[in-house]
Amino acid sequence: MKPIGGVSAALVLSGALLAYPLVARGATTFVYVDNSVACSDSGPGSETTPYCTVVKGVSKLAAGFTLYIGNGTYAETIKPAVSGTSAAPITITAWPGRNPVLNPVNFGANLTSRSYITVSGLTFSGTKWDGVYVSNSSNITISGNTVTGAGHQVSGQTAPGISIRGSSASVVDGNDVHANNGTGIYITSGSTGILVTGNTASFNAEGFRRNANGINVVSPGNTVLRNVTHDNEDSGIQFYTGGDDNLAALNVTYNNGDHGIDDLNVTGGRLIGNTVYRNCTTGINVEGTSGDYQVFNNVAVDNAVYPAYQGIACARRAGNIGIWDSAPSSTTVDHNLVWLTRSGKMYAFGTTYTSLAAMQAATHQEADGIQADPGFVAAGSWNLRLLAGSAAIDRGHSGVSGAQSTDIEGLPRVDDPATSNAFAEGPRRYDDLGAYEFQP
């Protein structure tokens, strides 16, 4: 179920253009590291005589250079002393066909006050602190890495897999972030213009309390797009105080220990076209002082109806979609599909309702919403794509802010000739609900 990751040379999202220019490199711009008998830290760092240590290879970097790290386990931190430029970025990546693992006693990678650097294709395992730590930086790309085992399940010793702190205009793309002893991907205060896309964040937990999320955003103006978050100790995706004006679109989030997507004390958020299934409490949750929210085109099924998750009690706020506290007065919800296969609360909008019809009558929201079986391909094995005849097909609002022209896997929006478009809106009257587009 992992979505297709990868950031293209030019990515257009929500009206903004993020450019990643292709750079021609000469033979002198490549540096090699490998734990082989041919290596030498006093050698040229070439393909035939690579350096032995990551620290040595990193020390040779300059704008426009690429560092290839080969086979071996390295108890070293990637900490560049220089930045790249927009025309000559720095790339630190796995030597093609080889599998380097970094397991230092502190950070796996530490990019502080740097710019135009890409870290890709590496495995970071068992670091004491954050697997990948980015601070006070810009134009950083963290792509295609595996990050696992960061921190310890002890108070004061937990750590996220990847953290972006006080940084801007950066991308976290296509990483597998699992089994960390803290949140999987953490976007902290002062970070804006961060694109978190195509990642899988799973089985992250602090162990001694319900607190670790798949993705946690506490800073404004960021985009969480096409990720899969599952089996995390707390919510799959979380936006907390400070995380205003963020977009979460085309994410799949299931079997988490709190909410699928949680929003507390934040304003101006957009939750568009997500699939949220069988999470411990409310599937999509907007509460506290939150306001000015748009919740459109989502599929929310069987949330808050199971009694416990890995020993975590689920007897808290319930519903597939829950809009609570001050949020109902300024939140718009429509074109969402909700469904329960067992008894429970279907919806909350200030108060709870056991059916969508009751919620519609009381609030006049969700005029084009539907209570129906979504027709998942195989929910029991977490395949949440849509079967032919699904009630989610050709029912979305393609004109709402944040709606995407392709689905979580990059597949195009297509009109299903077997399905009426009577309830769809926008320039494309055939977008499906949820993260997956049915391909007839």
N, C-alpha and C positions, 0 to 999 in steps of 0.2 A: 504493500500500500504506500510505499514511499513515493512522494511526488517527484516529478522531474525537476532537478535543481539546475544550477548553471546560470550565470548572468551573461547575457549577450554583450557584444561590443557596444551596443547602445540600447538602453532600457528606458522605455517611456512609461511612466506610471503617474496617474492622476495629474496629468498636465505638466509634470516636471521631467526634464531630460537629464539622466545620469550618464555621462560619457566615459567609456573605457577605451582609449585609443590603442590601436595595435602599434607596437614599436618594433622597428627593425633592429636586430642586435647583431653585432659582429662577434667573431670568435673569441675576442679577448674579454667579453662580458660574462662568460660562464665560469662559475666556481663550483668545484665538486668536493663532497665529503663522503667517506665510506669507511666502515670498520673492516677493512680487508688487509691482507698481508702486504699489499702494494702501497698502502697509505703512508703518508709522511707529513707531519706538520711543518717540516722544514722544506718541503717540496713545492712544486708549482701550483698545487690544487687543481690539477688538470684531470681529465677523464681517465687517463692512464695512471697518473700518480696523484690520487686525491688526498686532501687533508684527512686526518684521522678524527678530528674533533669538530663539533658544531661551532664552538666558540672561535676557533681559528678561521673557519669558513666565513662566519658572520663578520669577523673583524676585517675581512677583505672587501666587503660590499661597498659599492658606490652607486650613484644614480644610474639606472639602466642595467644593472647587474642582475643575474639570476643565480641563486645558490641551489644546487641540487644535492639533496641529502640521500645517501644510499642506505643499504641494509645495516642493521645494528640497533642496539638499544643504547641511548645516549642520556646520561644523567646530567644534562646540561640545559640551560635556558637559552632560548633564542631571544637575544636582546640587541637589536641593531643600534649602532651608534650614529647612524646617518639616516636621512630620508631620501626617498626618490623624488621625482618631479612629475608633473602631469605628462610631459613628453618622454620621460625616461623613468618609469616606476621601477621599484625593486621587487623581485619575486623570490620567495623562499619556499621551496616545494620539494616533493619526493622525486628522487631520480626515477625516471620512467621505468616501470617494471620492478621496482624495489620497494621495500616496506619498512621505512624507518619508524622507530618508536622513541619518544622522548619522555623520560620519567624523572626529572630533576626533583630536588627536595623543596623547591619553592614554586615559581611560576613555570609553566611549560614554555610559553612565549610571553614576553613583556615588551609591548610597544607603547612607550610613554613619550609624549611630545614628538611624535613622528607623523609623516604623511606619505601618501602614495607608495604603500607597501602592501603586497599580497602574501599571505601565508596559506598554503594549500596542500592537500593530499597527505598530511602527516597524521600520525597517531600520538596523542598526548594521554598518558596513563599514570594514575596514582600520584599526581602532583600534590604537594602539601597545600598550595594555594591554588588560585584559579588556573585551569588548564591553559586558557588563552586570556591574557589581560591586556586590554587596550585602554589607555588613559590620555586625556588631553591631546587627542590626535585627530586627524582628518584624512579622508580619502584612503581608508584602510579597507582591505577585503580579506575576510576570513572565510575560506571556501573549501569544501570537500574534505574536511578533516574529521577524524574520529576523536572524541574527547570523552574520557571515562575515568571514574575513580578519583576525581579531585576532592580534596579535603578529607575530613574524618567526621563520623557521626557522634561528635562530642560538642557540647556547647562552647562556642568561641573558636572552634576549629573547622566549621563547615566552609565550603567554598563552591562557587558556581563553576560549571564547565567552561563557559565563555562569558566574559563580562566586557561591556562597552561603557566606559565611564567618562563623562565630560567630553565627549567626542562628537564629531559631525560628519555628514556626507560619506558614510561608510556602509559596507555591506557584509552581512553574515549569511552565507549562502551554501546550501547543500551539505551541511555538516550533520554527522550522527553524534548526538550528545546524549549519552545514556549512563545510568548508574553512577552519577556524581552524588557526592554527599552535600548537596545544596541544589539550588535552582540550576536548570540546564543552561539557559541563555538569559543573561541579566543585562538589561539596558537601564542604566542608572541616571540619576539627576544630572542635568546639564548636557545630556546627549540628545541631539535632534538631527533629523534627516537620515536616520538609520533605517535601512531596509533589511528585514529579517525574513528570508525567503527560502523555501525548499528544504528546510531542515527537518530532521526527526529528533524529537526530544522525549525521552522515555525513561521510566524507572529511576528518576531522580528523587532522592529522599534524604532528609536529615536524620530520620530514625527515632529521635527522642521527642519529636513534636511534629504536628502536621503543618509544614511550612514551605517545603520545596516545590516549586512550580516547574513546568516544562519551559515556559517562556514568561519572564516577568519584566514589565515595562513601567518605570516610574518617572518618565520624562516625556515631554510633549513633542508632537509633530513627527511621529515615526510610523512605519508601515510594517505590519506582520502579515505576510502573504504566503499562501500555499505551503504551510507547514503541517506536519503530523505530530501531535502531542498525545501521548497515552501512558497510562500506568504510572503517572507521577503522584507523589505523596499528597500534594495540594492541587491547585487548579492546573489545567492544561496550559491555559494562557491567562495571564493576569495583568490588569492595568490598575495601578493603585495611585494614591494621592500624588499629584504632580504629573501623572500620565495623561494629560489632556490632549484632545484633538489628534488622537491616533486612529489608524485604520486597521481593522482585522478583517481580512477577506480570504475566502477560499481555503480556510484551514479545516482540517479534520482533527477532532479532539474527542477521545473516548477513554472510558474506564479510569478516570482520574479520581483522586481521593477527596476532592472538593468539587468545584465547578468545572464545566468545560471551558467557558470563558467568563472571567470574573472582572467586574468593573466597580470600584469603590471610590467614592469622593473624587470623581473625574468628570470633566465636561467635554462636550463637543465630539464624542467618539462616534465611529461608524463601524457597525458589525454587519458585514455584507456577505451573504453566500457561503456561510460556514456550515459544516455538518458536525453536529454535537450529539453524541450517543452514549447513553448509559454511564453518566458520571454520577458521583456519590450524592451531590446535592443539585441545586438548580443548574440546568444545562447552560443557559445564557443568563447571567446575573448582573443586574445594574442596580446599585443600591447606595445608601448613604446620601451624601450631598450631590450625587451625580445628576447631570441634566444635559439638555440639548443633544440627546442621543438619537441616532437613526439605527433601527434594527430591521433589516430587510433581507429577504431571499434565503433565509436560513432553514435548515432541517434540524429539528430538535426532537429526539426520540428517547423514551425510557430513561429520562433523567430523574433522580431523586425518588426512585421507587424500590431500590435495593437497600436492605437494612444496614449493610456495612461493606467497607472496602479494606481488605488486608488489616482487619481489626480496628479501622477508623469508623466511628459512628457517623451515620448519614442523617440523623434525625435533626436536621436544621432546616432552613428555608427550602421550600419544595416547589417544583414546577419545571416543565421543560424550558420555558422562558419566564423569568421573574423580573419585573420592574417594580422597585420598592421605594419607600421613604419619599424623598423629594423628587425622585426621577419621573414619576408618571406625568406631572404637569407640563413637562417640556420634552418628552420622549415620543417619537413616532415609530410605531411598529406596523409592518404590513408585508404581505406576500411571504409569510413564514408558514412552514408545515410543522405541525406538532402531532405527536402520536404516543400512546401508551399501550403496551401489551399486557399490563396488569394495572390494578387500581392505584390511583394516586392523584396528585394535583396536576392538571393539564397546563395551567397558565396562572401567572400572577400579574396583576396590574394594580398595585396598591393593596388589593386583597386577592385571595386565591380563588380559582375557579376549577371545577372538575371537567369542564368542557370549553372548547373554543367558542361555541355559540353563546354560552352564558357570559363570557368575557366580552364578546362583540356587543351584545345587547346592553351591557352595563357601561361600557366605555366608548363605544363607537369607533374603536381602533380595530385593526386587522380586517378591514373590509374585504380584502382579497386573500386573506389567510385561509388555511385549510387544515382540518383535522382528519388525517387519513394515513393509512399504512404507506410508508415511503417506498416499499418494494426494494429493499436492499438485496444485493446479489447473495451475500452470505454473512448475515450479521453475527452469527456464532463464531466465525473466524475473522471478524472485523473487516470484511470486505464490504464497504459501504457505498459502492457504486450502485447505479440504478438499473433495475430490470425494465424491460419493455412493459408498458402499461402503468408505470409508476405515476402516482398523483403529483410528483414533483416535476414532471416533465413539462416544458413550455409554459411555465406559470410565473416566471420572475419579472422583476422590474429592471430592465436594462438601463434605464435612464437615471437611476439613483446614484448619487455620488459614491464612488468607490467600486461600482460594478465593473467587472472585468470581461473582456471580449474572448478570453479563453478560460479553461477550467484549471483545476489544481495540477493536472498532468500536461497542461499546455495544449490541450485539444480544443478545436474551435467550437463555438456555439453553432448548433445546427437545429433546423426545424424538423421535428418528428411529424411526418405526414399523418400518422395515426392518432395524433393528439390535437385537440382543439386549442387554439391560442386565445380563447375568449377572456381569460383572466390575466394575461400578460400585459405589460405596459412598457413604454420606452421605444427607442429607435429599432431595437430587435425584439420582436414580439414572440420570442421562442426561447429565451434563456431558461435553463432549468434551475430549480431551487437546490441549495446546498453546494458542496464543493465540486461535485462531479457532473459533467454534461453527458447525458445519454447519447450514444452515437448509433443512430438507427441504421 
